[in-house]
Amino acid sequence: MHATQFLQQKTTDRPTPVAVMHGSESHLKQQCLARLTELVLGSGPDAAVGLVKFPGKDVELKAVKTELQTVGMFASSRLVVVEDADDFITKFRDGLEAYCLKPASR
């Protein structure tokens, strides 16, 4: 789905367990991330507690999967983001494809 379609949706349903934002429009990606954050974590002042970000160049797949499978202590939901993930996806493609087939339960 295109970013503008996603942003125009009025749904409050939780998104799919895995989402990918790509392209050169950083503003659209930031808006989509804000919307995903709202859908997954809510919009209250404590919503950011469930948000975890990793730099794509430095993170290992094991660390991301561990974070995805960890139950939040202070938040009922979690959102894990790998930023600038081109290298990460290239390096861990097989593991990511396997994860997408059976993602952690929500």
C-alpha positions as a Markdown table, in Angstrom:
| # | Residue | x | y | z |
|---|---|---|---|---|
| 1 | Met | 0.0 | 0.0 | 0.0 |
| 2 | His | 1.3 | 3.5 | -0.8 |
| 3 | Ala | 2.1 | 5.8 | 2.1 |
| 4 | Thr | -0.6 | 8.3 | 1.2 |
| 5 | Gln | -3.3 | 5.5 | 1.2 |
| 6 | Phe | -2.1 | 4.3 | 4.6 |
| 7 | Leu | -2.2 | 7.8 | 6.0 |
| 8 | Gln | -5.7 | 8.5 | 4.6 |
| 9 | Gln | -7.2 | 5.4 | 6.1 |
| 10 | Lys | -9.6 | 6.1 | 9.0 |
| 11 | Thr | -9.2 | 2.6 | 10.5 |
| 12 | Thr | -8.2 | 2.1 | 14.1 |
| 13 | Asp | -7.4 | -1.6 | 13.6 |
| 14 | Arg | -4.0 | -2.8 | 14.5 |
| 15 | Pro | -1.7 | -3.2 | 11.5 |
| 16 | Thr | -0.2 | -6.4 | 10.4 |
| 17 | Pro | 2.7 | -7.7 | 12.6 |
| 18 | Val | 5.4 | -6.6 | 10.0 |
| 19 | Ala | 5.4 | -3.4 | 8.1 |
| 20 | Val | 8.1 | -2.0 | 5.7 |
| 21 | Met | 8.5 | 1.6 | 4.8 |
| 22 | His | 10.8 | 2.3 | 1.9 |
| 23 | Gly | 11.5 | 5.1 | -0.6 |
| 24 | Ser | 13.2 | 8.4 | -0.7 |
| 25 | Glu | 10.4 | 10.5 | 0.9 |
| 26 | Ser | 11.6 | 10.8 | 4.5 |
| 27 | His | 8.7 | 13.0 | 5.5 |
| 28 | Leu | 6.1 | 10.4 | 4.4 |
| 29 | Lys | 8.1 | 7.6 | 6.2 |
| 30 | Gln | 8.0 | 9.8 | 9.4 |
| 31 | Gln | 4.3 | 10.3 | 9.1 |
| 32 | Cys | 3.7 | 6.6 | 8.5 |
| 33 | Leu | 5.8 | 5.7 | 11.6 |
| 34 | Ala | 3.8 | 8.2 | 13.7 |
| 35 | Arg | 0.6 | 6.7 | 12.5 |
| 36 | Leu | 1.8 | 3.1 | 13.1 |
| 37 | Thr | 2.9 | 4.2 | 16.6 |
| 38 | Glu | -0.5 | 5.5 | 17.3 |
| 39 | Leu | -2.2 | 2.4 | 16.0 |
| 40 | Val | 0.0 | 0.0 | 17.9 |
| 41 | Leu | 0.8 | 1.9 | 21.1 |
| 42 | Gly | -1.9 | 4.5 | 21.4 |
| 43 | Ser | -1.6 | 8.2 | 21.6 |
| 44 | Gly | -1.2 | 8.8 | 25.4 |
| 45 | Pro | 1.8 | 10.3 | 27.1 |
| 46 | Asp | 3.2 | 6.8 | 27.9 |
| 47 | Ala | 2.8 | 5.5 | 24.4 |
| 48 | Ala | 6.6 | 5.9 | 23.7 |
| 49 | Val | 7.4 | 3.4 | 26.4 |
| 50 | Gly | 6.6 | 0.5 | 24.0 |
| 51 | Leu | 8.7 | 1.9 | 21.1 |
| 52 | Val | 12.1 | 0.5 | 20.5 |
| 53 | Lys | 14.4 | 1.7 | 17.7 |
| 54 | Phe | 17.6 | 0.1 | 16.3 |
| 55 | Pro | 20.1 | 1.5 | 13.8 |
| 56 | Gly | 20.0 | -0.9 | 10.8 |
| 57 | Lys | 23.8 | -0.7 | 10.2 |
| 58 | Asp | 24.7 | -1.9 | 13.7 |
| 59 | Val | 22.0 | -4.3 | 14.9 |
| 60 | Glu | 21.9 | -8.1 | 14.7 |
| 61 | Leu | 18.8 | -10.0 | 13.9 |
| 62 | Lys | 19.0 | -11.8 | 17.3 |
| 63 | Ala | 18.7 | -8.5 | 19.2 |
| 64 | Val | 15.6 | -7.5 | 17.1 |
| 65 | Lys | 13.9 | -10.9 | 17.5 |
| 66 | Thr | 14.6 | -10.8 | 21.3 |
| 67 | Glu | 13.0 | -7.4 | 21.5 |
| 68 | Leu | 10.0 | -8.6 | 19.5 |
| 69 | Gln | 9.5 | -11.6 | 21.8 |
| 70 | Thr | 9.9 | -9.8 | 25.1 |
| 71 | Val | 6.8 | -8.9 | 27.0 |
| 72 | Gly | 6.7 | -5.3 | 27.9 |
| 73 | Met | 7.0 | -4.4 | 31.6 |
| 74 | Phe | 5.3 | -1.0 | 31.3 |
| 75 | Ala | 3.4 | -1.2 | 28.0 |
| 76 | Ser | 0.9 | -3.7 | 26.8 |
| 77 | Ser | 2.1 | -3.5 | 23.2 |
| 78 | Arg | 5.5 | -3.1 | 21.6 |
| 79 | Leu | 6.7 | -1.5 | 18.3 |
| 80 | Val | 10.2 | -2.4 | 17.2 |
| 81 | Val | 11.7 | -0.2 | 14.4 |
| 82 | Val | 14.9 | -0.9 | 12.5 |
| 83 | Glu | 15.9 | 2.4 | 10.9 |
| 84 | Asp | 17.8 | 2.7 | 7.7 |
| 85 | Ala | 17.5 | -1.1 | 7.3 |
| 86 | Asp | 18.9 | -1.7 | 3.8 |
| 87 | Asp | 22.1 | -3.3 | 5.2 |
| 88 | Phe | 20.1 | -5.1 | 7.9 |
| 89 | Ile | 17.7 | -6.6 | 5.3 |
| 90 | Thr | 20.5 | -7.6 | 3.0 |
| 91 | Lys | 22.5 | -9.3 | 5.8 |
| 92 | Phe | 19.6 | -11.1 | 7.5 |
| 93 | Arg | 17.2 | -11.7 | 4.6 |
| 94 | Asp | 16.6 | -15.4 | 5.2 |
| 95 | Gly | 16.0 | -14.9 | 8.9 |
| 96 | Leu | 13.6 | -12.0 | 8.2 |
| 97 | Glu | 11.7 | -14.0 | 5.6 |
| 98 | Ala | 11.3 | -16.9 | 8.1 |
| 99 | Tyr | 10.2 | -14.5 | 10.8 |
| 100 | Cys | 7.6 | -12.9 | 8.5 |
| 101 | Leu | 6.1 | -16.4 | 8.0 |
| 102 | Lys | 5.6 | -16.8 | 11.7 |
| 103 | Pro | 5.9 | -13.5 | 13.6 |
| 104 | Ala | 5.7 | -13.2 | 17.4 |
| 105 | Ser | 2.1 | -13.1 | 18.6 |
| 106 | Arg | 0.7 | -9.7 | 19.4 |
